[in-house]
Amino acid sequence: MVEQRARAQSRGSATVLPQGRGLVFTTRDRPVRSSRGWSVGPMRHGVSTVRSGRRHTLGLVFHDAA
């Protein structure tokens, strides 16, 4: 995942999961503490190539359709 920070270099992180485990993460924005309270921090994400075995994914989209 890559956190895009305002007026700063983007910060990347990787998470290695043991077999049979799952991970829940934000796919667009996350709350970030700022000097004026809270603001929106954009997030980018990706998944590495599976070299053996299978990967199961589930994407849930929550949005205001109004």
N, C-alpha and C positions, 0 to 999 in steps of 0.2 A: 504494500500500500504506500502511496505517496501523499504526504500532507503538503498542500500548497499554502505557504505562509505569505502574508502581505509584506511587501518590501523586504523579503528575505529569501534565501535559497530554499528550495523544496527539500523536505526531509523524508527519506524513504525508510521503510522497515519491512522485515520479512518474518513470517511466522511458520515454523515447521510443526506440523501436527502428527502425533503418533497415529498409527492405523486404527480406524474405528472411531476417531474423534471428529468433532465438528467445530465450526467457528462462525459466529454471527458478527457481522460488521456493517458499518454504514457504507453506502455506495455513492453518495453524492456529497452531503454536507455533514458536519458535526459541530456541536457547540464548542466555542473556543473562548477562554477568558481573555478579555481585552482591558485596556485602561479605562474604558467607559462602560464596563459591565460584561455582557456576553455578545458575541458576534458569530457569524457563520463562517466556518472554515471548510473550503472545498477539499474533497478527498478524491484521489484516483486509485484504481485498484486493478489487479490483474492476477492471473493464475498461471503457474508454470506448467509445462508439458508433462503429461503422465507418460512415464517410460515403461511401466509394467503395471498390470492390474487394472482396476476400474475406479472411476471417480463419479460420485453421484452429487448432483447439485440441485438446489431448490432456490429459486429467486422469488421473493415476495415484494411486491411494489405497493407502498402505502402512499396515497396522495389524496388531495382534496379535489374531487371531480366536479365541484360546484362552479 
